[in-house]
C-alpha cells in the first residue's frame, strides 16, 4: 500500500473527526474518534522513536540507515509539525 491508501484506510477506520456542534454527536462519536486518532498517532511516533534509539548508532550501514531515517522523521515531526 502507498501513503495515500494507508491514510484513506485510517480515515475510514477511525471515522469522522470534525465536530458538528451537536453535543450528542460530538461527544458520542467525534470525541472518541479524536481520542483514537491521538492514540494511533502516539503509537506510530513511539515506534519511530524505538527504531531510532535501537538502530541509529549501529555499525551496519543498512541498519544504521533505518535508524537514521526514523530519527529524521522524529526530528521533522518535532520541528515542522509541533514547532518544538
N, C-alpha and C positions, 0 to 999 in steps of 0.2 A: 504494500500500500504506500501511496505517496502522502506527503504532508496534508494536502487538501482533502484527501479521502479520510484520513485519520481525524482531522478536525471536524469534518462533516459528521462522522460517526459519533464523536464525542458530543457534539451539539444535539444530535438526535437522541443519544443515550441519556444525557443529563437532563435535557428538556429546557424549557424557556427560562431565561434569567432576567428578563425585562419586567420591572414592576408595572402593574396595571393601575394602581390607585384604588383598587378594591381590596379592602382589608382581608377578606376571606381568601381570595385568590393569592394575594401577595404572601400571606402568612402560611397558607396551607400548601402552596405549590412553588412559588418563586423563591422564597427564602430557603427552603430545603434544597432546591436546585443550586442556589448560590453556595450554600454550605458544601454540597457535594463537589461543585466546581473547585472550590478552595481546597478541599481535601485532595482531590486528584492533582491539582497544580502543585500542592505541597509535596506530595509523594514523588512527582516527577522531578522536582528540583532536588529533593533529597537523594534520589537515585543518581542524578548528575554529580552531586557533592560526594557521594560514596565512591563513584567511579574515579573522580578527580583525585581524591585523597589516596585511594588504593593504588593508582597506576601512573600518575603524572611524573613520579620520580624513579620509575623502574628503569633498568638498564636496557632492556629490549626495546628497540626503536618502535616497533609496531604497537606494543603495549603502552609505551610512553606517549605515543601519538594519540591513542584513545583517551588516556587520562588528560592530556593537554586539550583535546577537543572538548571534553566535559568541562574543564576549568574555563575555557573560552566562554562557554555558554553561561556558566555561573557568573563570571565577571560581566558579561553582556547584560544579563538579567538585572544584576545589582546596579550597574551604571546607567544603562539605557532605558530600562523598564521602570525600575524603582527609584532611580536618581540618587542612589546612595553614594 
